[in-house]
Amino acid sequence: MQSKAQNVSEYLAEIPEERQQAFNKLRQTILENIPKGFHECMIYGMVGYVVPHSIYPKGYHCDPKLPLSFTAIASQKNFIALYHMGIYSKPKLLEWFTTEFPKHSKKKLDMGKSCIRFKKAEDIPFELIGELMQKITVKEWINTYEMVFKK
């Protein structure tokens, strides 16, 4: 479900009350741990964390008007989602995350290519998400993006 919110504050106000605390804690975990240079904004109807045009003027190759996306969070119909392009593009990071996840959660990992789904707020491993956010700097993400996605 894509939101029509124009900014992060509007998006946060739309989140169902029963999810607000967990979603805000997930957002705060990201903000406290994501390396300098990434910018929080609305992108694709979600709260996104991007490399701004001021750092990477080329933008996203499919639509250069958009900044280069890195990660995003969304309150979907049946779950809270964390989208992380680093996991999608870096096999060693995916291996690290899937190995670490059981150490932080009793639940089975519910994951797509870049989407990690949390059906219950109490299932979000905030500490692990914080570690994940620290794994890739803006410069590393740009290099990975250019190497992997622009082939």
Phi, psi and omega in degrees: 000117177271136178275154174262007181303140181273341180209171185298321180299317177297319180298313181299325180291337180277344185292134178305143185307320183291347179252348188302314183298312181294318181296316179297322178292322177297314178300315180296321178300317179295310182300325181283341188241342182289136182299155178301145178111328175287148184237135177275134179198175172272130177210134182056031178074018181227168172279116185245161177233116192231164169269113184292159178302333179296335178260320182230084185300336181295332181066197182282131188299329179285333177207089184302346176289338179271146175289166179284113181288148176236307180210162179206159174230147182211147172263101181271180184301314186244006183193165168264133183244142171242119177256125184226106184291338177296320177297321181293325189255349183237099183305324180292326177291319176300315179299316178301312184297314182292332176285321182282330186307312181298340178284344185243353184212144175273349181273155175289141178295124179251101191217142170257205182297315178230000185255127174248124185254136177237108183285330179237138182303323182289351180271356183283119178274083187304318180298316179295319178298319177301315177297318179301316182298330183281351190284339184226124175277169177303313181299316178298321180293318178299315179298316179297313180303312182294326181284317187270309190271344183254017179297000000 
